[in-house]
Amino acid sequence: MIILKAAILESREKIVIKKLKVPECNTGELLVKVKSCGICRTDMKSFLSGQRDLKLPRILGHEVSGIIEHVGLGVKMYKKGDRVQISPGIPCGNCEFCKKGIDNLCEAIKIMGFNYDGGFAEYILVPANGVKNGIVTIISDNISFEEASMAEPLACSINMQELLNLNNNRTVVIFGLGRLGILNAKLAKLKGSSNIIGVEKNRQRLLNAKKFEFDYIIDSSKADVVKEILSLTSGKGADVVIPCCPEYEAMNTGIQVLTKRGKLGFFSGLITENCRNIDFNLIHYKEISVIGGYGAAIKHSKEALDFITKDSIRVSNMVTKIIGLNDIKKGIDMVKNMTELSVVINFD
């Protein structure tokens, strides 16, 4: 009997390392030996306060890459030893949204790390419906497992910007210069946006953001953000605003700095108790479009891997901390305290 080591969230703020039997790989399934799994703010939120789709006890982790260890009967597209990345959303494949290629909105979607065990373990079992619907993608030998694990957050950014219909000569303002803020800046620059403005108040993130694709960076703890952005846009305001943080101030200021008929990408959820402080009337007066973006479809994951493989979007310089599974609590604290840009668990 093969034993795996896994970090199991048993209840809020209680995550324990245990040894478990490796799950049996049945017909249509894939067993993947995990090599890298990123820790994101959703994992942190799940640990601290739970999450809408989370069923406990659960092995968290949905930014997964690894090597196929076993191929279930009937699976023809993969073989043992294939290097792969796993898109976490498992769609039904039959509903209206799946048929339109927007499977992240599937009526019956199940998510690795929430409904099924995720990547904070030495092995992960991919259910047959996930294999059938293409959530497993073979990755090139020229990218690392750490880089491949970054495909999931990049895919979410691709979904958001696709919905915003980002194109050339756009002024884009990004609030929150953590990992997703930087990925959105990289993607906007690739799509031809000519004026990318980052807004942040955390000192470490402000210093770190200078290494990336922002044309201007505003320290919101010191500057009048509205005044600064209007000055940088010759009084016009931003064409697009993407808040990459859950604070109402970012949403409220974003609405204020948008030009008439500008677009607001509702990319991060809000801390709802302060929503009453947002001036929603400006959406009416300026005819602002508010566009939601939730997760990513499988096609976005494959597009993200293509960008990473071709080095069109470089993510190797974004992985700032690699830890072992035994340090999972420390890793969650790093995400909470924003001391690292991107924390990845590696497995030997």
ROSE-521660 format. One record per residue (C-alpha): residue number from 0; residue in one letter; x, y, z. Coordinates in Angstrom, 2 decimals, always signed. Layout:
N
+------+-------+---------+---------+---------+
! pase ! tordo !      xx !      yy !      zz !
+------+-------+---------+---------+---------+
!  NUM !     a !       X !       Y !       Z !
...
+------+-------+---------+---------+---------+
This chain:
348
+------+-------+---------+---------+---------+
! pase ! tordo !      xx !      yy !      zz !
+------+-------+---------+---------+---------+
!    0 !     m !   +0.00 !   +0.00 !   +0.00 !
!    1 !     i !   +1.37 !   +3.41 !   -1.03 !
!    2 !     i !   +1.06 !   +6.20 !   +1.53 !
!    3 !     l !   +0.84 !   +9.91 !   +0.73 !
!    4 !     k !   +1.40 !  +12.93 !   +2.93 !
!    5 !     a !   -1.29 !  +15.60 !   +2.82 !
!    6 !     a !   -2.30 !  +18.83 !   +4.56 !
!    7 !     i !   -5.95 !  +18.46 !   +5.57 !
!    8 !     l !   -8.13 !  +21.38 !   +6.61 !
!    9 !     e !  -10.29 !  +19.78 !   +9.30 !
!   10 !     s !  -12.00 !  +22.93 !  +10.53 !
!   11 !     r !  -11.41 !  +26.66 !  +10.41 !
!   12 !     e !   -7.80 !  +27.48 !  +11.30 !
!   13 !     k !   -7.01 !  +23.80 !  +11.87 !
!   14 !     i !   -4.86 !  +22.28 !   +9.16 !
!   15 !     v !   -2.96 !  +19.10 !   +9.94 !
!   16 !     i !   -0.36 !  +17.00 !   +8.12 !
!   17 !     k !   -1.46 !  +13.38 !   +7.86 !
!   18 !     k !   -0.50 !  +10.21 !   +6.05 !
!   19 !     l !   -3.22 !   +8.73 !   +3.89 !
!   20 !     k !   -3.62 !   +5.87 !   +1.47 !
!   21 !     v !   -3.07 !   +6.95 !   -2.12 !
!   22 !     p !   -6.50 !   +6.93 !   -3.82 !
!   23 !     e !   -7.19 !   +4.17 !   -6.30 !
!   24 !     c !   -7.18 !   +5.26 !   -9.93 !
!   25 !     n !  -10.34 !   +3.87 !  -11.52 !
!   26 !     t !  -11.70 !   +3.84 !  -15.06 !
!   27 !     g !  -11.40 !   +7.21 !  -16.76 !
!   28 !     e !   -9.36 !   +8.79 !  -13.98 !
!   29 !     l !   -5.77 !  +10.04 !  -13.65 !
!   30 !     l !   -3.51 !   +9.86 !  -10.62 !
!   31 !     v !   -0.99 !  +12.70 !  -10.62 !
!   32 !     k !   +2.10 !  +12.98 !   -8.46 !
!   33 !     v !   +2.07 !  +16.63 !   -7.40 !
!   34 !     k !   +5.28 !  +18.56 !   -8.00 !
!   35 !     s !   +4.14 !  +22.14 !   -7.31 !
!   36 !     c !   +1.04 !  +23.77 !   -5.86 !
!   37 !     g !   +0.61 !  +27.48 !   -5.28 !
!   38 !     i !   -0.99 !  +28.97 !   -2.18 !
!   39 !     c !   -3.44 !  +31.77 !   -2.99 !
!   40 !     r !   -5.65 !  +34.15 !   -1.04 !
!   41 !     t !   -8.63 !  +31.85 !   -1.57 !
!   42 !     d !   -6.73 !  +29.10 !   +0.26 !
!   43 !     m !   -5.98 !  +31.61 !   +3.02 !
!   44 !     k !   -9.65 !  +32.63 !   +3.18 !
!   45 !     s !  -10.71 !  +28.98 !   +3.30 !
!   46 !     f !   -8.32 !  +28.39 !   +6.20 !
!   47 !     l !   -9.42 !  +31.47 !   +8.16 !
!   48 !     s !  -13.15 !  +31.72 !   +7.51 !
!   49 !     g !  -14.34 !  +29.11 !   +5.02 !
!   50 !     q !  -15.56 !  +29.46 !   +1.44 !
!   51 !     r !  -18.90 !  +29.11 !   -0.35 !
!   52 !     d !  -18.07 !  +25.83 !   -2.14 !
!   53 !     l !  -15.79 !  +24.31 !   +0.50 !
!   54 !     k !  -16.78 !  +21.03 !   +2.12 !
!   55 !     l !  -14.70 !  +19.99 !   +5.18 !
!   56 !     p !  -12.56 !  +18.08 !   +5.85 !
!   57 !     r !  -10.71 !  +18.88 !   +2.65 !
!   58 !     i !   -7.25 !  +18.94 !   +1.10 !
!   59 !     l !   -6.97 !  +22.48 !   -0.29 !
!   60 !     g !   -4.87 !  +23.65 !   -3.25 !
!   61 !     h !   -6.01 !  +24.37 !   -6.80 !
!   62 !     e !   -2.86 !  +25.70 !   -8.55 !
!   63 !     v !   -1.46 !  +22.28 !   -9.38 !
!   64 !     s !   +1.20 !  +20.83 !  -11.65 !
!   65 !     g !   +2.82 !  +17.41 !  -11.58 !
!   66 !     i !   +3.57 !  +14.11 !  -13.30 !
!   67 !     i !   +1.03 !  +11.46 !  -14.23 !
!   68 !     e !   +1.62 !   +8.42 !  -12.05 !
!   69 !     h !   -1.24 !   +6.18 !  -13.18 !
!   70 !     v !   -3.67 !   +6.21 !  -16.10 !
!   71 !     g !   -7.14 !   +4.73 !  -15.58 !
!   72 !     l !   -8.70 !   +2.30 !  -18.03 !
!   73 !     g !  -10.14 !   +3.94 !  -21.11 !
!   74 !     v !   -7.96 !   +7.07 !  -20.96 !
!   75 !     k !   -6.13 !   +7.41 !  -24.28 !
!   76 !     m !   -4.82 !  +10.99 !  -24.35 !
!   77 !     y !   -2.28 !  +10.64 !  -21.52 !
!   78 !     k !   +0.46 !   +8.29 !  -20.41 !
!   79 !     k !   +2.47 !   +7.70 !  -17.27 !
!   80 !     g !   +5.27 !  +10.26 !  -16.98 !
!   81 !     d !   +3.48 !  +13.09 !  -18.76 !
!   82 !     r !   +4.17 !  +16.48 !  -17.17 !
!   83 !     v !   +0.81 !  +18.20 !  -16.63 !
!   84 !     q !   -1.07 !  +21.17 !  -15.22 !
!   85 !     i !   -4.57 !  +20.78 !  -13.81 !
!   86 !     s !   -7.30 !  +23.36 !  -14.27 !
!   87 !     p !   -9.33 !  +23.12 !  -11.04 !
!   88 !     g !  -12.89 !  +23.56 !  -12.31 !
!   89 !     i !  -14.62 !  +20.31 !  -13.33 !
!   90 !     p !  -17.62 !  +21.18 !  -15.54 !
!   91 !     c !  -20.52 !  +18.92 !  -16.40 !
!   92 !     g !  -19.86 !  +19.36 !  -20.13 !
!   93 !     n !  -23.56 !  +19.34 !  -20.97 !
!   94 !     c !  -25.19 !  +22.54 !  -19.71 !
!   95 !     e !  -25.76 !  +25.71 !  -21.73 !
!   96 !     f !  -22.64 !  +27.39 !  -20.37 !
!   97 !     c !  -20.37 !  +24.41 !  -21.03 !
!   98 !     k !  -21.62 !  +24.20 !  -24.63 !
!   99 !     k !  -20.76 !  +27.89 !  -25.09 !
!  100 !     g !  -17.20 !  +27.36 !  -23.81 !
!  101 !     i !  -17.74 !  +29.31 !  -20.59 !
!  102 !     d !  -17.48 !  +26.26 !  -18.39 !
!  103 !     n !  -16.38 !  +28.31 !  -15.36 !
!  104 !     l !  -20.09 !  +29.22 !  -15.10 !
!  105 !     c !  -21.23 !  +25.60 !  -15.41 !
!  106 !     e !  -24.48 !  +24.94 !  -13.56 !
!  107 !     a !  -22.98 !  +21.90 !  -11.82 !
!  108 !     i !  -19.29 !  +22.76 !  -11.61 !
!  109 !     k !  -17.13 !  +21.03 !   -9.01 !
!  110 !     i !  -13.76 !  +22.42 !   -7.99 !
!  111 !     m !  -10.53 !  +20.67 !   -7.03 !
!  112 !     g !   -9.59 !  +21.84 !   -3.55 !
!  113 !     f !  -13.22 !  +22.60 !   -2.62 !
!  114 !     n !  -15.54 !  +19.79 !   -3.73 !
!  115 !     y !  -12.69 !  +17.33 !   -4.40 !
!  116 !     d !   -9.32 !  +17.03 !   -2.68 !
!  117 !     g !   -6.71 !  +19.39 !   -4.08 !
!  118 !     g !   -2.98 !  +19.78 !   -4.44 !
!  119 !     f !   -1.71 !  +20.20 !   -0.88 !
!  120 !     a !   -0.78 !  +16.51 !   -1.04 !
!  121 !     e !   +1.81 !  +14.28 !   -2.67 !
!  122 !     y !   -0.81 !  +12.81 !   -5.04 !
!  123 !     i !   -4.04 !  +14.13 !   -6.51 !
!  124 !     l !   -6.77 !  +12.10 !   -8.19 !
!  125 !     v !   -8.42 !  +13.71 !  -11.22 !
!  126 !     p !  -12.03 !  +12.48 !  -11.54 !
!  127 !     a !  -13.16 !  +10.94 !  -14.81 !
!  128 !     n !  -15.42 !  +13.86 !  -15.72 !
!  129 !     g !  -12.48 !  +16.22 !  -15.31 !
!  130 !     v !  -10.30 !  +14.07 !  -17.57 !
!  131 !     k !  -13.10 !  +13.79 !  -20.12 !
!  132 !     n !  -13.65 !  +17.55 !  -20.21 !
!  133 !     g !   -9.95 !  +18.37 !  -20.63 !
!  134 !     i !   -8.90 !  +19.92 !  -17.33 !
!  135 !     v !   -5.50 !  +18.20 !  -17.58 !
!  136 !     t !   -3.01 !  +19.79 !  -19.99 !
!  137 !     i !   +0.37 !  +18.38 !  -20.93 !
!  138 !     i !   +3.09 !  +20.98 !  -20.36 !
!  139 !     s !   +6.28 !  +21.60 !  -22.25 !
!  140 !     d !   +9.64 !  +20.45 !  -20.93 !
!  141 !     n !  +10.95 !  +24.02 !  -21.13 !
!  142 !     i !   +8.80 !  +25.33 !  -18.26 !
!  143 !     s !   +9.18 !  +24.43 !  -14.61 !
!  144 !     f !   +6.44 !  +22.98 !  -12.43 !
!  145 !     e !   +6.48 !  +26.22 !  -10.42 !
!  146 !     e !   +5.78 !  +28.21 !  -13.58 !
!  147 !     a !   +3.03 !  +25.80 !  -14.63 !
!  148 !     s !   +1.32 !  +26.25 !  -11.25 !
!  149 !     m !   +0.98 !  +29.96 !  -12.10 !
!  150 !     a !   -1.30 !  +29.15 !  -15.05 !
!  151 !     e !   -4.41 !  +29.15 !  -12.88 !
!  152 !     p !   -4.16 !  +32.77 !  -11.60 !
!  153 !     l !   -3.04 !  +33.91 !  -15.05 !
!  154 !     a !   -6.08 !  +32.16 !  -16.58 !
!  155 !     c !   -8.35 !  +34.12 !  -14.22 !
!  156 !     s !   -6.73 !  +37.35 !  -15.43 !
!  157 !     i !   -7.21 !  +36.30 !  -19.05 !
!  158 !     n !  -10.91 !  +35.69 !  -18.42 !
!  159 !     m !  -11.34 !  +39.13 !  -16.84 !
!  160 !     q !   -9.56 !  +41.00 !  -19.60 !
!  161 !     e !  -11.33 !  +39.06 !  -22.32 !
!  162 !     l !  -14.65 !  +40.17 !  -20.82 !
!  163 !     l !  -13.38 !  +43.76 !  -20.67 !
!  164 !     n !  -12.36 !  +43.55 !  -24.34 !
!  165 !     l !   -9.01 !  +45.16 !  -23.60 !
!  166 !     n !   -7.21 !  +46.51 !  -26.65 !
!  167 !     n !   -4.60 !  +49.02 !  -27.81 !
!  168 !     n !   -4.17 !  +52.50 !  -26.38 !
!  169 !     r !   -6.18 !  +51.86 !  -23.28 !
!  170 !     t !   -5.36 !  +53.45 !  -19.94 !
!  171 !     v !   -5.71 !  +50.72 !  -17.33 !
!  172 !     v !   -5.67 !  +51.33 !  -13.58 !
!  173 !     i !   -4.99 !  +48.33 !  -11.35 !
!  174 !     f !   -5.66 !  +48.55 !   -7.61 !
!  175 !     g !   -3.68 !  +46.08 !   -5.50 !
!  176 !     l !   -0.20 !  +45.16 !   -6.69 !
!  177 !     g !   +0.05 !  +41.62 !   -5.44 !
!  178 !     r !   +0.33 !  +38.60 !   -7.69 !
!  179 !     l !   -2.96 !  +39.11 !   -9.55 !
!  180 !     g !   -2.36 !  +42.82 !   -9.97 !
!  181 !     i !   +1.01 !  +42.12 !  -11.58 !
!  182 !     l !   -0.39 !  +39.36 !  -13.80 !
!  183 !     n !   -3.10 !  +41.75 !  -15.00 !
!  184 !     a !   -0.44 !  +44.37 !  -15.75 !
!  185 !     k !   +1.63 !  +41.87 !  -17.71 !
!  186 !     l !   -1.41 !  +40.77 !  -19.69 !
!  187 !     a !   -2.62 !  +44.33 !  -20.36 !
!  188 !     k !   +0.84 !  +45.26 !  -21.62 !
!  189 !     l !   +0.88 !  +42.21 !  -23.90 !
!  190 !     k !   -2.50 !  +43.26 !  -25.29 !
!  191 !     g !   -1.12 !  +46.71 !  -26.14 !
!  192 !     s !   -2.38 !  +48.94 !  -23.32 !
!  193 !     s !   -0.20 !  +52.03 !  -23.43 !
!  194 !     n !   -0.71 !  +53.47 !  -19.95 !
!  195 !     i !   -0.82 !  +51.04 !  -17.01 !
!  196 !     i !   -1.16 !  +52.67 !  -13.59 !
!  197 !     g !   -0.77 !  +50.67 !  -10.38 !
!  198 !     v !   -2.22 !  +51.75 !   -7.03 !
!  199 !     e !   -1.05 !  +50.24 !   -3.75 !
!  200 !     k !   -0.50 !  +51.21 !   -0.10 !
!  201 !     n !   +1.64 !  +48.31 !   +1.15 !
!  202 !     r !   +5.28 !  +49.39 !   +1.19 !
!  203 !     q !   +6.76 !  +46.01 !   +0.21 !
!  204 !     r !   +4.37 !  +45.62 !   -2.69 !
!  205 !     l !   +5.10 !  +49.16 !   -3.87 !
!  206 !     l !   +8.83 !  +48.42 !   -3.97 !
!  207 !     n !   +8.28 !  +45.09 !   -5.67 !
!  208 !     a !   +5.93 !  +46.47 !   -8.34 !
!  209 !     k !   +8.70 !  +48.67 !   -9.73 !
!  210 !     k !  +10.22 !  +45.53 !  -11.30 !
!  211 !     f !   +7.17 !  +44.88 !  -13.43 !
!  212 !     e !   +5.09 !  +46.28 !  -16.29 !
!  213 !     f !   +3.57 !  +49.39 !  -14.72 !
!  214 !     d !   +4.09 !  +52.75 !  -16.40 !
!  215 !     y !   +3.22 !  +54.61 !  -13.18 !
!  216 !     i !   +2.83 !  +53.53 !   -9.57 !
!  217 !     i !   +0.84 !  +55.51 !   -7.00 !
!  218 !     d !   +1.29 !  +55.13 !   -3.24 !
!  219 !     s !   -2.30 !  +55.44 !   -2.02 !
!  220 !     s !   -1.15 !  +55.90 !   +1.59 !
!  221 !     k !   +0.37 !  +59.26 !   +0.64 !
!  222 !     a !   -1.10 !  +60.52 !   -2.63 !
!  223 !     d !   -4.52 !  +61.79 !   -3.67 !
!  224 !     v !   -5.23 !  +58.89 !   -6.03 !
!  225 !     v !   -8.03 !  +60.58 !   -7.96 !
!  226 !     k !   -5.98 !  +63.71 !   -8.52 !
!  227 !     e !   -2.91 !  +61.71 !   -9.57 !
!  228 !     i !   -4.79 !  +59.59 !  -12.09 !
!  229 !     l !   -6.58 !  +62.56 !  -13.61 !
!  230 !     s !   -3.21 !  +64.28 !  -13.97 !
!  231 !     l !   -1.67 !  +61.22 !  -15.63 !
!  232 !     t !   -4.58 !  +61.02 !  -18.09 !
!  233 !     s !   -4.81 !  +64.74 !  -18.94 !
!  234 !     g !   -8.06 !  +65.00 !  -17.01 !
!  235 !     k !   -9.83 !  +62.25 !  -18.95 !
!  236 !     g !   -9.65 !  +59.42 !  -16.43 !
!  237 !     a !   -9.05 !  +55.71 !  -16.97 !
!  238 !     d !  -10.61 !  +53.61 !  -19.70 !
!  239 !     v !  -10.49 !  +50.47 !  -17.57 !
!  240 !     v !  -10.16 !  +49.86 !  -13.82 !
!  241 !     i !   -9.41 !  +46.42 !  -12.35 !
!  242 !     p !   -9.46 !  +46.17 !   -8.53 !
!  243 !     c !   -7.28 !  +43.20 !   -7.56 !
!  244 !     c !   -8.04 !  +43.50 !   -3.86 !
!  245 !     p !  -11.23 !  +43.08 !   -1.78 !
!  246 !     e !  -11.36 !  +46.58 !   -0.26 !
!  247 !     y !  -14.27 !  +48.91 !   -0.93 !
!  248 !     e !  -11.88 !  +51.90 !   -1.23 !
!  249 !     a !  -10.46 !  +50.41 !   -4.43 !
!  250 !     m !  -13.92 !  +49.94 !   -5.91 !
!  251 !     n !  -15.09 !  +53.41 !   -4.88 !
!  252 !     t !  -11.95 !  +55.21 !   -6.09 !
!  253 !     g !  -11.98 !  +53.13 !   -9.25 !
!  254 !     i !  -15.48 !  +54.34 !  -10.10 !
!  255 !     q !  -14.39 !  +57.92 !   -9.47 !
!  256 !     v !  -11.35 !  +57.77 !  -11.77 !
!  257 !     l !  -13.08 !  +56.04 !  -14.69 !
!  258 !     t !  -13.81 !  +58.11 !  -17.75 !
!  259 !     k !  -17.37 !  +58.33 !  -19.05 !
!  260 !     r !  -18.40 !  +54.97 !  -20.48 !
!  261 !     g !  -15.34 !  +53.41 !  -18.88 !
!  262 !     k !  -15.26 !  +49.78 !  -17.74 !
!  263 !     l !  -14.85 !  +48.41 !  -14.24 !
!  264 !     g !  -13.63 !  +44.81 !  -13.98 !
!  265 !     f !  -15.23 !  +43.31 !  -10.86 !
!  266 !     f !  -12.34 !  +40.88 !  -10.41 !
!  267 !     s !  -12.07 !  +40.54 !   -6.63 !
!  268 !     g !  -14.91 !  +39.97 !   -4.23 !
!  269 !     l !  -15.66 !  +42.72 !   -1.72 !
!  270 !     i !  -15.65 !  +42.84 !   +2.05 !
!  271 !     t !  -19.38 !  +43.46 !   +2.04 !
!  272 !     e !  -19.91 !  +45.35 !   +5.30 !
!  273 !     n !  -18.45 !  +48.51 !   +3.78 !
!  274 !     c !  -20.22 !  +48.39 !   +0.40 !
!  275 !     r !  -22.58 !  +51.17 !   +1.49 !
!  276 !     n !  -19.64 !  +53.57 !   +1.22 !
!  277 !     i !  -19.36 !  +53.09 !   -2.55 !
!  278 !     d !  -20.86 !  +55.85 !   -4.70 !
!  279 !     f !  -22.82 !  +53.61 !   -7.07 !
!  280 !     n !  -24.62 !  +56.65 !   -8.53 !
!  281 !     l !  -21.49 !  +57.42 !  -10.53 !
!  282 !     i !  -22.14 !  +54.26 !  -12.55 !
!  283 !     h !  -25.41 !  +55.86 !  -13.61 !
!  284 !     y !  -24.09 !  +59.36 !  -14.26 !
!  285 !     k !  -21.00 !  +58.28 !  -16.21 !
!  286 !     e !  -22.61 !  +55.28 !  -17.93 !
!  287 !     i !  -19.94 !  +52.99 !  -16.54 !
!  288 !     s !  -20.01 !  +49.30 !  -17.44 !
!  289 !     v !  -19.38 !  +46.97 !  -14.51 !
!  290 !     i !  -18.26 !  +43.55 !  -15.71 !
!  291 !     g !  -17.81 !  +40.58 !  -13.40 !
!  292 !     g !  -15.08 !  +38.00 !  -13.83 !
!  293 !     y !  -15.21 !  +34.73 !  -11.87 !
!  294 !     g !  -12.45 !  +32.16 !  -12.17 !
!  295 !     a !  -11.52 !  +30.90 !  -15.62 !
!  296 !     a !  -12.67 !  +28.46 !  -18.26 !
!  297 !     i !  -10.53 !  +25.51 !  -19.33 !
!  298 !     k !   -9.66 !  +27.35 !  -22.56 !
!  299 !     h !   -8.20 !  +30.21 !  -20.50 !
!  300 !     s !   -5.97 !  +27.79 !  -18.63 !
!  301 !     k !   -4.60 !  +26.43 !  -21.90 !
!  302 !     e !   -4.07 !  +29.98 !  -23.20 !
!  303 !     a !   -2.22 !  +30.87 !  -19.99 !
!  304 !     l !   +0.09 !  +27.87 !  -20.39 !
!  305 !     d !   +0.75 !  +28.91 !  -23.99 !
!  306 !     f !   +1.75 !  +32.42 !  -22.85 !
!  307 !     i !   +4.03 !  +30.97 !  -20.17 !
!  308 !     t !   +5.59 !  +28.42 !  -22.53 !
!  309 !     k !   +6.36 !  +31.06 !  -25.17 !
!  310 !     d !   +7.59 !  +33.46 !  -22.45 !
!  311 !     s !   +5.06 !  +36.02 !  -23.72 !
!  312 !     i !   +4.19 !  +36.45 !  -20.07 !
!  313 !     r !   +7.08 !  +35.70 !  -17.74 !
!  314 !     v !   +6.10 !  +34.25 !  -14.38 !
!  315 !     s !   +9.44 !  +32.80 !  -13.27 !
!  316 !     n !  +10.31 !  +36.13 !  -11.62 !
!  317 !     m !   +7.09 !  +36.07 !   -9.61 !
!  318 !     v !   +7.69 !  +32.94 !   -7.52 !
!  319 !     t !   +9.44 !  +34.47 !   -4.52 !
!  320 !     k !   +9.08 !  +31.68 !   -1.94 !
!  321 !     i !   +9.23 !  +27.90 !   -2.29 !
!  322 !     i !   +8.36 !  +25.82 !   +0.78 !
!  323 !     g !   +7.74 !  +22.21 !   +1.75 !
!  324 !     l !   +4.37 !  +20.81 !   +2.77 !
!  325 !     n !   +5.36 !  +20.78 !   +6.45 !
!  326 !     d !   +5.54 !  +24.58 !   +6.34 !
!  327 !     i !   +1.98 !  +24.99 !   +5.02 !
!  328 !     k !   +0.87 !  +27.16 !   +7.96 !
!  329 !     k !   +3.85 !  +29.44 !   +7.47 !
!  330 !     g !   +3.00 !  +29.67 !   +3.79 !
!  331 !     i !   -0.59 !  +30.70 !   +4.57 !
!  332 !     d !   +0.76 !  +33.35 !   +6.96 !
!  333 !     m !   +3.04 !  +34.67 !   +4.21 !
!  334 !     v !   +0.01 !  +35.09 !   +1.96 !
!  335 !     k !   -1.99 !  +36.72 !   +4.75 !
!  336 !     n !   +0.78 !  +39.13 !   +5.70 !
!  337 !     m !   +1.73 !  +39.82 !   +2.07 !
!  338 !     t !   +5.42 !  +39.18 !   +2.74 !
!  339 !     e !   +5.91 !  +37.22 !   -0.50 !
!  340 !     l !   +4.61 !  +37.79 !   -4.01 !
!  341 !     s !   +3.91 !  +34.14 !   -4.72 !
!  342 !     v !   +4.30 !  +31.14 !   -2.41 !
!  343 !     v !   +4.57 !  +27.67 !   -3.94 !
!  344 !     i !   +4.72 !  +24.28 !   -2.22 !
!  345 !     n !   +7.18 !  +21.94 !   -3.89 !
!  346 !     f !   +7.22 !  +18.16 !   -3.49 !
!  347 !     d !  +10.36 !  +16.06 !   -3.96 !
+------+-------+---------+---------+---------+
